[in-house]
Amino acid sequence: MDLDALRHGNFSKLGEAITDWEQMTKKLADLQKDAENNLKSKADKADWVGVNASVSREFIAKTAAEFADAHTQANSITKILSDTRGELIGYRTQLNEVIARGTQQNMTVIDTGEGTFTVTGNTRPDWASDPSGKTGAADQKAVNALREEIEGILTKATQSDNSAAKALRLIVDQAKYGFSDASYSDRDSAAKAVAAAEKLANMAKKPSDMSLSDIDNFNRVMEKYKADPLFSEQFAKGLGAKGTLQFWTEMTSAHAGAKGPELETMQSLQQNLGLTLATASFSDSDAKQSWKKELIAERNTNFVAANSSNPVGALGSQVISSLMRKGQYDTEFLDSYREKLFKADKGAGDAGTHDLWVKGYDSLDLVFGDGNGRDPLEGLFEGLSHNPEAAVHAFESKTDLDHMLGTTMYTDRGESLGRALETAVTGVAAGDYTSPAPPHNAEQVQIMANIMNAVAQPDGGADLVSNGLGESFGNMAASYMPEISRAFGGPNAEVFLTNSELPEGLKTADVTRFLSEVSLDPAGRAGIIVGESVYTSGLLDAHLSDPSLFDGSRDQVLENIGRNAGLIEGIVGHSVTDENVQSAIDGEKDYNDALKKKGDFIKTWIATGLGYGSVSLFPGSHAAAGAAVGGFAGGVVGLAVDRFIEGQELKGARDEALYASAKDLYDMRNSVSQQTQWSVEDALEQHRVDLPKDGTSDTVRVAVNQGWDDASEFLSRSKERPSG
């Protein structure tokens, strides 16, 4: 910065600009509030079907999010400009004070252009008669000290100006279309993030020079900034795509076999590095777009650690995927990367995929935890499990879905695939306990139908359950209880409330076999039972609190819901009995543990105040239903979940806890009957509905028993069963 530019700087124009930005920020805050409270809130509650239920609702949600990002970006710009202006005015004051002091000490400061200046001592009027020969009124030490002081002020002012300009450009470049969500309270915080990124990128270029202490410091900084958009982009850009992959290759090689504190450090580093790259993937700047393309282009490159004697290290795709296990990556990036990996994986065939990725690539353990990271599809599936939109894109093709399911017989990718499939069909990212699930759209329902069809195949479909997918299948069934109920209820079974875009998109025969096979897995069975019970209690709560939800008598409602509960759980009970294998008996502890785990899981969601049904199981199709089911925390559903966790005993039955054992077919039937009756009693009491208690309970009991008996017939029509 030129001396005169700062010395005589007029910051009034900048002040006017800041005022404009402040006003804009306030207006955008109002628009953001209006978009969230009116536009999005009303769209979420609207009873839409067809295209409106998916396309319009999604568009409105994205529009509301853009208003939020617009406000965030405007607020960051305002604060950075205001902070910078304040700093520059402060430096101008310091500069003028220093120059004034120099003048008093007989020194002159002159701007010589292009960032240069001179400081000279004034000539003494009597110097010619001075025997010492000194011509100046100030000595050279004072001149040098003044020059250094001025240089320090100009350097700080330049840094302030340049870092602000850099941060502002980076923020604006973050989003090619729309606005950035990068939020900064002042120029200094943005500048520190950028500087920290540049420092870490330079360190990572020389991984062999990094001691454990260096790695600890590196990790602490990354932990602090992993969600910072500017830091993440600058770090990834500074290291480069190839440099990023080489860095992690070197880390895994140098710390192979790590234990104790070293292992904990490396696990933390892997997570923080992955989360940092996930944040960076959302940048739309030209440099970041190039970085993402280059990263994917390196997928077939052989990365070898510098000190390795083995010429075969790890494929770029294996390194990329090992860093993709945590955090949400950008959808377009995931789509592009997934397309390349899926094409290669399918080319090897179901049975050949293990040899494609694992054989020969055994010199590096790319993950500090379970497995070794050699199968890049495992890491990709974990990445998809954190991005519902990308997960749907991945499994829309039945051909791709069938191949990936088929490969689980030859690989260890079943559990990670299951988590990705859960995210795809539910619309909820793995580990997200705060975001309400959107209504199932047509694409999601079709994926679920294809999954059920694959499991229902008589030639090996059941094996999928035991290939690490059982628990996920159970969770999916829980989420799809409305559509499953419609499948058993037949056309126009309106009593089973749902706002699914394709409520009757599941085939009854496939559903029956799917539930039957999944019920043989303890965790899968627990998911089905909990899902059915929660959905049933939510339905009863909604219908008994608002009779207008169904144009029919309450007896019809109770009979339909009771029969459906008996039917679904009857399929589970009969299937376990039919199997009659040792695992169905020995696995009871696993089942009981899984059941309690499901109850604890539901309680976690209820504790957020959102209600389990509104999150995953039952998004109500009407306002009243939505309100009833959304209030699970203190309602009928909450009581039903309590029974799972506390194991309340059946009234009048043998000393068996509710649902705790499936060894006896009729104990299980009594469990579902009693649970359903209790939910009716809870709803009648809470909503003060005047119905005869005994008669109502009897209606439910008869309906559940009828459904239970019907389950046997459904199973007989859909699969071969053991004879008497």
Protein Blocks (a to p, Z undefined) as FASTA:
>chain_A
ZZklmmmocfklmmmmmmmmmmmmmmmmmmmmmmmmmmmmmmmmpccehjllmmmmmmmm
mmmmmmmmmmmmmmmmmmmmmmmmmmmmmmmmmmmmmmmmmmmnopacddebjhiacddd
dddfklmmpmnlpabfbdfklmmmmmmmmmmmmmmmmmmmmmmmmmmmmmmmmpmghcdf
bdcfbfklmmmmmmmmmmmmmmmmmmmlpcfklmmmmmmmmmmmmmgmklmmmmmmmnom
mlmmmmmmmmmmmmgoiahjllmmmmmmmmmmmmmmmmmmmpcbfklmmmmmmmmmmmmp
ccddfklcbfbfcdfklmmmmmmmgojddfklmmmmmmmmmmmmmmnojmlmmmmmmnop
ambcfbgcehjhlammlmmmmmmmmmmklmmmmmmpmklmmmmmmmmmmmcklmmmmmmm
mmmmnopaehiakbccddddfklmmmmmmmmmmmmpmghplmmmmnopmmmmmmmmmmmm
mmmmmmmnoghilklgcfbfblmlccfklmmmmmmmmmmpmklmmmmmmmmmmmmmmmmm
mmmmmmklpgcdfklmmmmmmmmmmmmmmmmmmmmmmnopaklmmmmmmmmmmmmmmmmm
mmmmmmnonopmlmmmmccfbfklmmmmmmmmmmmklmmmmmmmnopacehiacddehka
ckbmklmmmmmmmmmmmmmmmmmmmnopacdfklmmmmmmmmmmmmmmmmmmmmmmmocc
ddZZ
